[in-house]
Amino acid sequence: MTNLTAKDLDVLSHVLTAEEMACKKARIYANTLTDAALAQEMERIACQHAERFGALYSLLGGKS
């Protein structure tokens, strides 16, 4: 892993939080939408956010 500065870690923390929240919101929308096509699209978007979260988290040495 590359040595990250305190500022890098701060920014990464904020981005991780944003990705996590976006994933959760998209999953909520997917579960509440009555249009099946829109619900499926929201689930796909949630998965993309989850993948980005995992990739960013792995930069910190975490396991995704």
C-alpha positions as CSV (number, residue, x, y, z in Angstrom):
1,M,0.0,0.0,0.0
2,T,1.2,3.5,-0.8
3,N,1.8,5.8,2.2
4,L,-1.3,8.0,2.5
5,T,-1.2,11.4,4.2
6,A,-3.7,12.5,6.8
7,K,-5.4,14.6,4.2
8,D,-5.6,11.5,1.8
9,L,-7.1,9.5,4.6
10,D,-9.6,12.2,5.4
11,V,-10.8,12.5,1.8
12,L,-10.9,8.7,1.5
13,S,-13.0,8.5,4.6
14,H,-15.5,11.0,3.2
15,V,-15.7,9.2,-0.1
16,L,-16.2,5.8,1.6
17,T,-19.1,7.3,3.6
18,A,-20.7,8.8,0.4
19,E,-20.4,5.5,-1.4
20,E,-21.9,3.6,1.5
21,M,-24.8,6.0,1.8
22,A,-25.4,6.0,-2.0
23,C,-25.5,2.2,-2.0
24,K,-28.0,2.1,1.0
25,K,-30.3,4.6,-0.7
26,A,-30.2,2.9,-4.0
27,R,-31.2,-0.4,-2.2
28,I,-34.0,1.3,-0.4
29,Y,-35.3,2.7,-3.7
30,A,-34.9,-0.7,-5.3
31,N,-37.1,-2.3,-2.6
32,T,-39.8,0.4,-2.7
33,L,-40.2,1.0,-6.4
34,T,-43.2,-0.7,-8.0
35,D,-41.8,-0.5,-11.6
36,A,-39.7,-3.7,-11.9
37,A,-37.4,-2.1,-14.5
38,L,-36.6,0.9,-12.3
39,A,-36.2,-1.4,-9.3
40,Q,-33.7,-3.5,-11.2
41,E,-31.8,-0.4,-12.3
42,M,-31.6,0.8,-8.8
43,E,-30.2,-2.5,-7.6
44,R,-27.6,-2.4,-10.4
45,I,-26.6,1.1,-9.2
46,A,-26.4,-0.1,-5.6
47,C,-24.1,-2.9,-6.7
48,Q,-21.8,-0.4,-8.5
49,H,-21.6,1.7,-5.3
50,A,-20.8,-1.4,-3.3
51,E,-18.0,-2.3,-5.7
52,R,-16.5,1.2,-5.5
53,F,-16.8,1.1,-1.7
54,G,-14.9,-2.3,-1.6
55,A,-12.2,-1.0,-3.9
56,L,-11.6,2.1,-1.9
57,Y,-11.8,0.1,1.4
58,S,-9.1,-2.2,0.1
59,L,-6.8,0.8,-0.3
60,L,-6.9,1.1,3.5
61,G,-5.8,-2.5,3.9
62,G,-9.3,-3.7,4.8
63,K,-10.9,-6.8,3.5
64,S,-13.9,-6.3,1.2
